[in-house]
């Protein structure tokens, strides 16, 4: 790469990140791209052919960049940054972003909706029992004056009352009051406005929660139809006694009494718990009230809630809060954390999902599937897919590729695909997988073929599900989109442009484009559009995007780079019994290419599914399970005949 390109590339990539993080305007973003193209195409530094080739590559990059417009989602995500428990709700009363703390408290509730009914404001009842529990928890937090204020900030009027024919009266909340409801009032400085993420004025209100009287902050940034709702973190409340001990001079005994008081223990219960007389406890309680400036338990508890509220809104956790911060063992990318397993091999960590059979002991013979996941989808299964595999008698393991989810990146001396294959084989052996069916999902096809070539006698066959194949196999096919155009191109700028486009795609997914990406994938397929209405399927797909963007862009770059070259020979060398399942309207891979790939394999057949796009695994999982069962039985019978 020439010095001019080296100087321009960081500016272009920085521009991508800052734009998708909502920090720069699109025009400035495009100016940086244009500067990159101009700096990298100086004809005096190379031949005209090289210059034309380089220009062609960056026209591809510009084409992709022009299509990547994350809209308000990037701003929504920026509103939910920081340690506080923050949920962002848009003008359609949908949850559009969550902070990490909120996700840990409520789970993945992106897309969950609220409703304003006459005489009642509540969240929608949800058919998904997993989300119903989160809905109920959020319902309690937002009930009453908090939801009233949220509706007022978004200028949403409830529907007419069936009895009186007019809107339900909303409690009046003065912008500078700092609180609503009964109980001790607390003046909050600067409660009516603050600075939003773009430097403009944002309207902020503090409202007491109906559930416990703690403060809830509602912030409406200027020019954005959304409100960030910040709730007091439970960990702040749990540790506030320690803060008060230092600031108010509580003795160690008084702190212990105070902590028990905050949990709802009576004086008698505290007396038994601490093995002290009731008179001693009463004396310590009066001392606590005096130092707090209150006269009752109710007021003392309210002071703690007020302080906890303000501490949570401050945007910076205290040392006590940091002690309770989630560690490296959490799984913020997971849709269902219970199915995830982690293993350490030497210096490497490997994350994987395991769906064992429900019957114990399992029926003989054991049927097993080893899944290689795609580029923008993780190894987790939707409930429908999981049931389909269970009914067919399969247990399944899906291993995170190096750098994805909870897995470490590939060692520099081993290579990406080699590490991917070694990790999968190691996990399969640990769980006693003898001859599993290999399920090659989307971008997992390349690694799956590598696995089958390395361990041909350890598999029962391959099911290719919506798989990506090298476009070089069919030169007459028109590439779909910038990524496929890049995959078929050659030249001096190919590597730099690949990095450029992958960084753009990664930033798009990570900084607010996930929902738009999933919607775009389903536009051409009625079945896929219907599947995205299922909260469980949609949650699995969103979790897959979090999974692939969890640890940085290196895995994203390695995976797309591993499949960028021509690996047609690997397809042609495959001798394992194979079934290629492909959606007729797959927006990423032309179905003609999938059919052509099946024809190039010696023992493969092709099945095309009408009216299905890329979500084949979730739309028709019974077909995928049947294909896996067919290959397993075929191999088992052949083995028996040989024996």
C-alpha positions in Angstrom: 0.0 0.0 0.0 1.3 3.4 -1.0 2.0 6.1 1.7 -0.9 8.2 0.5 -3.3 5.2 1.0 -1.8 4.5 4.4 -2.6 8.0 5.5 -6.1 8.1 4.0 -7.3 4.7 5.2 -7.3 5.5 8.9 -9.3 8.7 8.2 -11.8 6.8 6.2 -12.3 4.1 8.7 -12.5 6.6 11.6 -15.1 8.4 9.6 -17.1 5.2 9.2 -17.1 4.6 13.0 -17.9 8.2 13.9 -20.7 8.5 11.4 -22.4 5.3 12.5 -22.0 6.3 16.1 -24.1 9.4 15.3 -21.2 11.9 15.7 -20.8 13.1 12.1 -23.1 14.0 9.2 -23.4 11.8 6.2 -21.9 14.5 3.9 -18.7 14.6 5.9 -18.6 10.8 5.9 -18.8 10.8 2.0 -16.1 13.5 1.8 -13.8 11.3 3.7 -14.5 8.4 1.4 -13.9 10.6 -1.6 -10.6 11.7 -0.2 -9.6 8.1 0.4 -10.4 7.2 -3.3 -8.6 10.3 -4.6 -5.5 9.7 -2.4 -5.3 6.1 -3.5 -5.6 6.6 -7.2 -2.7 8.8 -8.2 -1.7 7.6 -11.7 1.8 8.9 -11.2 2.5 6.2 -8.6 1.4 3.2 -10.8 0.1 2.0 -14.1 -3.2 3.2 -15.6 -4.5 -0.3 -15.2 -3.7 -0.4 -11.5 -5.3 3.1 -11.1 -8.5 2.0 -12.9 -8.6 -1.2 -10.8 -8.2 0.7 -7.6 -10.9 3.3 -8.5 -13.2 0.4 -9.4 -12.7 -1.1 -5.9 -13.5 2.1 -4.1 -16.5 2.7 -6.3 -17.7 -0.5 -4.8 -16.9 0.8 -1.3 -18.8 4.0 -2.1 -21.8 2.1 -3.4 -22.0 0.2 -0.1 -21.5 3.3 2.0 -24.3 5.1 0.3 -26.7 2.3 1.2 -25.7 2.2 4.8 -27.9 4.7 6.6 -28.7 3.6 10.2 -31.3 6.3 10.7 -32.2 7.2 14.3 -31.2 3.7 15.7 -27.6 4.9 16.1 -28.7 7.9 18.2 -31.0 5.7 20.2 -28.1 3.4 21.0 -25.9 6.4 22.0 -28.7 7.4 24.5 -28.4 4.1 26.2 -24.6 4.2 26.8 -23.2 4.3 30.3 -23.6 2.3 33.5 -27.2 3.3 34.4 -30.3 1.2 33.8 -31.5 3.0 30.7 -34.3 2.0 28.3 -35.0 4.2 25.2 -38.6 4.3 23.9 -39.5 5.9 20.6 -42.6 7.7 19.4 -44.2 4.4 18.5 -43.9 3.4 22.1 -41.4 0.6 21.3 -38.2 -0.2 23.2 -35.5 0.7 20.7 -32.3 0.5 22.8 -31.1 -0.7 26.2 -28.0 -0.2 28.2 -26.0 -3.2 29.3 -27.4 -2.8 32.8 -31.0 -2.7 31.5 -30.4 -5.8 29.4 -29.1 -7.7 32.5 -32.2 -6.6 34.5 -34.9 -7.2 31.9 -33.3 -9.4 29.3 -33.5 -8.7 25.6 -36.7 -6.6 25.2 -35.8 -4.7 22.0 -39.0 -4.1 20.1 -41.3 -4.6 23.1 -44.3 -2.3 22.8 -46.3 -0.2 25.3 -49.9 0.9 24.9 -52.0 3.8 26.2 -55.6 2.6 26.8 -58.4 4.7 28.2 -58.2 4.7 31.9 -55.0 2.6 31.9 -51.5 2.9 30.5 -49.6 -0.4 30.3 -47.4 -2.6 28.3 -48.8 -5.0 25.7 -49.6 -8.5 26.9 -46.9 -10.6 25.3 -47.4 -14.2 23.9 -43.8 -15.1 24.6 -43.6 -16.3 28.2 -39.9 -15.3 28.4 -40.7 -11.8 27.3 -43.9 -11.8 29.4 -41.8 -11.9 32.6 -39.7 -9.0 31.4 -42.8 -7.2 30.4 -44.3 -7.6 33.9 -41.1 -6.3 35.5 -41.0 -3.3 33.2 -44.7 -2.7 33.8 -44.1 -2.3 37.5 -41.3 0.1 36.9 -43.1 2.3 34.5 -46.6 2.3 35.9 -48.5 5.4 36.9 -46.8 8.8 36.8 -43.7 7.6 34.9 -45.7 6.3 32.0 -47.9 9.5 32.1 -44.8 11.7 31.8 -43.4 9.5 29.0 -46.6 9.9 27.0 -46.5 13.7 27.7 -42.9 14.0 26.5 -43.7 12.1 23.3 -46.9 14.1 22.9 -49.0 11.0 22.7 -52.7 11.3 23.7 -54.5 8.2 25.1 -57.5 7.0 23.1 -60.9 8.4 24.1 -62.5 7.0 27.3 -65.3 4.7 26.4 -67.5 6.1 29.1 -66.9 9.9 28.9 -65.8 10.1 25.2 -62.7 12.2 26.0 -59.0 11.7 26.8 -58.1 10.6 30.3 -56.8 13.4 32.4 -53.0 13.3 33.0 -51.5 14.5 36.2 -49.9 17.8 35.9 -46.1 17.7 36.4 -44.3 21.0 36.5 -41.0 20.9 34.6 -39.0 22.3 37.5 -40.7 20.4 40.3 -38.3 17.5 40.2 -40.8 15.1 41.5 -44.4 13.9 41.5 -46.5 11.9 43.9 -46.7 11.9 47.7 -43.9 11.7 50.2 -40.8 13.8 50.9 -40.0 16.1 48.0 -36.4 16.7 46.8 -35.4 19.7 44.7 -33.2 18.5 41.9 -30.9 21.2 40.4 -31.1 21.4 36.6 -34.0 19.0 36.4 -35.6 20.7 33.4 -32.9 20.6 30.8 -29.5 19.1 30.0 -27.2 18.7 26.9 -28.0 15.9 24.5 -25.5 13.7 22.6 -25.3 16.2 19.7 -24.8 19.2 21.9 -28.4 20.5 21.7 -30.8 21.1 24.5 -32.6 18.0 26.0 -35.6 18.1 28.2 -35.2 16.1 31.4 -37.7 15.3 34.2 -37.4 13.4 37.4 -40.6 11.5 38.4 -41.2 9.3 41.4 -42.0 5.7 40.6 -45.4 4.4 41.8 -43.9 1.1 42.9 -41.4 2.4 45.5 -41.1 6.2 45.3 -37.6 6.1 43.8 -36.7 8.7 41.2 -36.9 7.8 37.5 -35.3 10.2 35.0 -36.9 10.8 31.6 -34.8 12.6 29.0 -36.1 13.8 25.6 -33.2 15.0 23.4 -33.9 17.9 21.0 -34.8 16.8 17.5 -35.2 13.1 18.4 -38.6 11.4 18.8 -37.5 9.2 21.7 -37.2 9.3 25.5 -34.4 7.7 27.5 -35.9 6.3 30.8 -33.3 5.8 33.5 -34.2 3.7 36.5 -32.3 3.5 39.8 -29.9 0.5 39.7 -30.6 -2.0 42.4 -26.9 -2.4 43.1 -26.7 1.3 44.1 -29.4 0.8 46.6 -27.8 -2.3 48.0 -24.5 -0.4 48.7 -25.9 3.0 49.7 -25.5 2.3 53.4 -21.8 2.1 52.9 -21.8 5.5 51.3 -23.8 7.0 54.1 -21.6 5.4 56.7 -18.6 7.4 55.3 -20.5 10.6 54.7 -22.7 10.8 57.8 -20.4 9.2 60.3 -22.5 6.1 61.0 -20.9 3.6 63.3 -20.3 0.0 62.0 -23.2 -1.2 64.2 -25.5 1.5 62.9 -24.6 0.6 59.4 -25.5 -3.1 60.0 -28.8 -2.1 61.6 -29.5 0.3 58.7 -28.8 -2.4 56.1 -31.2 -4.7 57.8 -33.8 -1.9 58.0 -33.5 -1.3 54.3 -34.4 -5.0 53.7 -37.6 -4.5 55.6 -36.6 -6.1 58.9 -38.5 -4.9 62.0 -36.7 -3.9 65.2 -37.5 -7.3 66.7 -36.1 -9.2 63.7 -33.0 -7.0 63.8 -32.6 -7.8 67.5 -32.7 -11.5 66.9 -30.4 -11.3 63.8 -27.7 -9.3 65.6 -28.1 -10.9 69.0 -28.7 -7.5 70.7 -31.5 -6.3 73.0 -34.5 -4.6 71.5 -33.6 -1.4 73.5 -30.1 -1.4 71.9 -31.6 -1.7 68.4 -34.1 1.2 69.2 -31.3 3.4 70.4 -29.2 2.7 67.3 -32.3 3.4 65.1 -32.9 6.8 66.7 -29.2 7.7 66.1 -29.5 6.7 62.5 -32.7 8.9 62.1 -30.9 11.8 63.7 -27.9 11.6 61.4 -30.1 11.3 58.3 -32.3 14.2 59.4 -35.5 12.0 59.3 -38.1 10.9 61.9 -39.3 7.6 60.6 -38.4 4.4 58.8 -40.4 5.5 55.8 -38.4 8.7 55.4 -35.1 6.9 56.0 -35.8 4.4 53.2 -36.9 7.3 50.9 -33.7 9.1 51.5 -31.8 6.1 50.4 -33.9 5.7 47.3 -33.4 9.4 46.4 -29.6 9.1 46.8 -29.5 5.9 44.9 -31.5 7.5 42.1 -29.2 10.5 41.8 -26.1 8.2 42.0 -27.5 6.1 39.1 -28.2 9.2 37.0 -24.7 10.6 37.6 -23.3 8.5 34.8 -20.3 7.2 36.7 -20.4 4.2 39.1 -18.9 4.4 42.5 -16.3 2.1 43.8 -19.0 0.1 45.5 -21.0 -0.1 42.3 -17.9 -1.3 40.4 -17.6 -4.3 42.8 -21.0 -5.5 41.5 -20.3 -4.7 37.8 -20.7 -7.7 35.5 -17.5 -9.6 34.9 -16.0 -11.2 31.9 -18.1 -14.3 32.5 -21.4 -12.7 31.5 -22.9 -13.3 28.1 -24.5 -10.0 26.9 -24.7 -11.4 23.4 -26.9 -14.5 24.3 -30.6 -14.8 23.6 -30.8 -17.8 26.0 -27.8 -17.9 28.3 -28.8 -21.2 29.7 -27.7 -23.1 26.5 -24.2 -21.6 26.4 -21.1 -23.4 27.6 -17.5 -22.2 28.0 -14.3 -24.1 28.0 -10.7 -23.1 28.4 -8.0 -24.9 26.4 -4.6 -23.6 27.3 -4.7 -19.9 26.7 -7.8 -20.1 24.6 -11.5 -19.7 25.6 -14.1 -21.4 23.5 -17.8 -20.6 23.7 -20.5 -22.9 22.3 -24.2 -23.8 22.6 -25.3 -27.3 23.5 -28.9 -28.5 23.0 -28.9 -32.0 24.5 -31.8 -34.5 24.0 -34.6 -34.2 26.5 -34.8 -38.0 27.1 -32.4 -39.4 29.7 -30.8 -41.7 28.9 -30.9 -40.8 25.2 -32.4 -43.2 22.7 -29.9 -45.4 20.8 -28.3 -44.7 18.4 -27.3 -41.2 19.3 -28.1 -38.6 16.6 -25.8 -35.6 16.7 -25.4 -32.3 14.7 -22.3 -30.1 14.7 -23.3 -26.6 13.5 -21.0 -24.1 11.8 -22.7 -20.7 12.2 -22.8 -17.9 9.7 -21.2 -14.5 9.5 -24.1 -12.4 10.9 -25.9 -15.2 12.7 -24.7 -17.1 15.8 -25.2 -20.8 16.7 -28.3 -20.3 18.8 -31.6 -22.0 17.7 -35.1 -20.6 17.8 -37.6 -22.6 19.8 -39.3 -23.9 16.7 -36.0 -25.1 15.3 -35.0 -26.7 18.6 -38.3 -28.6 18.8 -37.8 -29.9 15.2 -34.4 -31.3 16.0 -35.6 -32.8 19.3 -38.5 -34.6 17.5 -36.0 -36.0 15.0 -33.9 -37.3 17.9 -30.9 -34.9 17.5 -28.8 -33.1 20.0 -26.8 -30.2 18.6 -23.6 -28.3 19.4 -22.7 -25.1 17.7 -19.2 -23.7 18.4 -18.5 -20.0 18.2 -15.9 -19.3 15.6 -12.6 -17.7 16.8 -13.2 -14.1 17.9 -17.0 -14.4 18.1 -19.1 -14.4 21.3 -17.1 -15.8 24.2 -14.4 -17.4 22.0 -10.8 -16.1 21.8 -9.4 -15.1 18.5 -7.3 -17.5 16.4 -3.6 -17.7 17.3 -1.4 -15.9 14.8 0.5 -19.0 13.9 -2.5 -21.3 13.4 -4.8 -19.4 11.0 -8.5 -18.6 11.3 -10.1 -21.6 9.5 -7.6 -24.1 11.0 -8.5 -22.9 14.5 -12.2 -22.9 13.7 -11.9 -26.6 12.7 -9.7 -27.6 15.7 -12.1 -25.9 18.2 -15.2 -27.7 16.8 -13.5 -31.1 16.7 -12.3 -30.7 20.3 -15.7 -29.8 21.6 -17.3 -32.6 19.6 -15.0 -35.2 21.1 -15.5 -33.9 24.6 -19.3 -34.5 24.2 -18.8 -37.9 22.7 -19.9 -36.9 19.2 -18.9 -39.9 17.0 -20.2 -39.3 13.5 -22.4 -36.1 13.6 -24.1 -34.6 10.7 -22.4 -31.3 9.8 -24.8 -28.4 9.5 -23.2 -25.7 7.3 -25.3 -22.5 7.9 -24.7 -19.4 5.7 -21.0 -18.4 5.9 -20.3 -21.6 7.9 -20.0 -23.6 4.7 -16.3 -22.8 4.2 -15.3 -24.0 7.6 -17.7 -27.0 7.4 -16.0 -28.2 4.2 -12.6 -27.7 5.8 -13.8 -29.8 8.8 -15.0 -32.6 6.5 -11.8 -32.7 4.6 -9.8 -32.9 7.9 -12.0 -35.6 9.5 -13.8 -37.5 6.7 -14.4 -40.6 8.8 -15.8 -38.6 11.7 -19.0 -37.3 10.0 -22.2 -38.7 8.6 -22.6 -36.0 5.9 -23.2 -32.3 5.3 -26.5 -30.3 5.2 -25.8 -27.0 3.5 -28.5 -24.6 4.8 -28.8 -21.2 3.0 -25.0 -21.6 2.5 -22.7 -19.1 0.9 -20.5 -20.5 -1.9 -17.7 -18.9 -3.9 -19.0 -16.8 -6.7 -16.0 -17.7 -8.8 -17.7 -21.1 -9.6 -20.1 -19.3 -11.9 -18.5 -16.4 -13.7 -21.7 -15.6 -15.6 -23.8 -14.9 -12.5 -24.3 -11.2 -11.7 -22.9 -10.5 -8.1 -25.5 -9.2 -5.6 -24.3 -6.1 -3.9 -20.9 -4.6 -3.1 -19.6 -7.5 -1.0 -20.2 -10.1 -3.8 -18.7 -7.7 -6.3 -15.6 -7.5 -4.1 -15.4 -11.3 -3.8 -15.1 -11.7 -7.6 -12.6 -8.9 -8.1 -8.9 -8.8 -8.2 -6.2 -6.2 -8.1 -3.8 -4.1 -6.0 -6.5 -2.5 -3.9 -8.6 -5.6 -3.2 -7.3 -6.2 0.3 -7.6 -2.6 1.4 -11.1 -2.3 0.0 -12.2 -5.5 1.6 -11.1 -4.1 5.0 -12.9 -0.9 4.2 -16.2 -2.6 3.3 -16.1 -5.0 6.3 -15.4 -2.1 8.7 -18.4 -0.3 7.2 -20.6 -3.4 7.5 -19.4 -4.1 11.0 -20.0 -0.5 12.2 -23.5 -0.5 10.6 -24.5 -3.6 12.5 -22.9 -2.6 15.8 -24.1 1.0 15.8 -27.8 0.7 15.2 -28.4 -1.0 11.9 -29.3 -4.5 13.1 -33.1 -4.1 12.8 -32.9 -2.5 9.4 -30.5 -5.2 8.2 -32.8 -8.0 9.3 -35.8 -6.3 7.7 -33.9 -5.9 4.5 -33.0 -9.6 4.4 -36.7 -10.4 4.6 -38.1 -7.9 2.1 -38.2 -10.4 -0.8 -39.7 -13.3 1.1 -43.2 -13.5 2.6 -42.1 -16.4 4.8 -39.1 -14.6 6.2 -41.2 -11.4 6.9 -43.7 -13.6 8.8 -40.9 -15.2 10.8 -39.5 -11.9 11.9 -42.9 -11.2 13.6 -42.1 -14.1 16.0 -40.4 -12.6 19.0 -38.3 -15.7 19.6 -36.9 -15.9 16.1 -36.4 -12.1 15.9 -34.6 -12.3 19.3 -32.3 -15.2 18.1 -31.4 -13.2 15.0 -30.6 -10.0 17.0 -28.6 -12.1 19.4 -26.6 -13.5 16.4 -25.7 -10.0 15.4 -24.6 -9.2 18.9 -22.6 -12.5 18.9 -20.6 -11.6 15.8 -19.9 -8.0 16.9 -19.1 -8.7 20.5 -15.3 -8.8 20.5 -14.4 -6.3 17.8 -14.1 -6.4 14.0 -11.2 -8.9 13.7 -13.4 -12.0 13.6 -15.8 -10.3 11.2 -12.8 -9.4 9.0 -11.3 -12.9 9.2 -14.5 -14.7 8.5 -15.4 -12.6 5.4 -11.7 -12.7 4.3 -11.6 -16.5 4.6 -14.6 -16.7 2.2 -13.5 -13.9 -0.1 -11.1 -15.9 -2.2 -11.9 -18.7 -4.6 -12.4 -22.0 -2.8 -14.2 -23.8 -5.6 -11.7 -26.7 -5.3 -12.8 -27.3 -1.8 -16.4 -27.7 -3.0 -15.4 -30.0 -5.8 -13.3 -32.2 -3.5 -16.2 -32.8 -1.1 -17.1 -36.6 -1.2 -19.4 -36.7 1.8 -23.0 -37.3 1.2 -24.6 -33.9 1.1 -27.9 -32.1 0.8 -28.1 -28.4 -0.3 -31.2 -26.6 1.0 -31.7 -23.1 -0.3 -34.4 -20.5 -0.3 -35.7 -19.4 -3.7 -35.6 -15.7 -2.7 -32.4 -15.7 -0.7 -31.2 -12.1 -1.0 -27.5 -12.9 -0.3 -26.8 -15.9 -2.5 -28.4 -16.5 -5.9 -30.2 -19.8 -5.8 -28.6 -20.6 -9.2 -25.2 -20.5 -7.5 -26.3 -22.9 -4.7 -27.7 -25.3 -7.3 -24.5 -25.1 -9.3 -22.5 -25.8 -6.2 -24.5 -29.0 -5.6 -23.9 -30.1 -9.1 -20.1 -29.7 -8.6 -20.2 -32.1 -5.6 -20.0 -35.8 -6.3 -22.7 -37.0 -3.8 -25.0 -34.1 -3.3 -28.6 -33.2 -4.2 -30.2 -29.8 -4.3 -33.6 -28.8 -2.8 -35.0 -25.3 -3.4 -37.7 -24.0 -1.1 -40.2 -21.6 -2.7 -41.2 -18.3 -1.0 -38.3 -18.6 1.6 -35.3 -16.3 1.8 -32.3 -16.6 4.0 -34.2 -17.7 7.2 -34.6 -21.3 6.0 -33.4 -22.7 9.3 -36.1 -20.9 11.3 -38.9 -20.9 8.7 -38.8 -24.6 7.7 -36.7 -26.3 10.4 -38.6 -29.6 10.0 -37.1 -29.8 6.5 -33.6 -29.2 7.8 -34.1 -31.8 10.5 -35.4 -34.3 8.0 -32.4 -33.8 5.8 -30.0 -34.4 8.8 -31.9 -37.5 9.7 -31.7 -38.8 6.1 -27.9 -38.4 6.0 -27.5 -40.0 9.5 -29.5 -43.0 8.6 -27.8 -43.4 5.2 -24.4 -43.5 6.9 -25.6 -45.8 9.7 -26.9 -48.3 7.2 -23.8 -48.2 5.1 -21.7 -48.8 8.2 -23.9 -51.7 9.2 -23.6 -53.3 5.8 -19.8 -53.0 5.8 -19.7 -54.6 9.2 
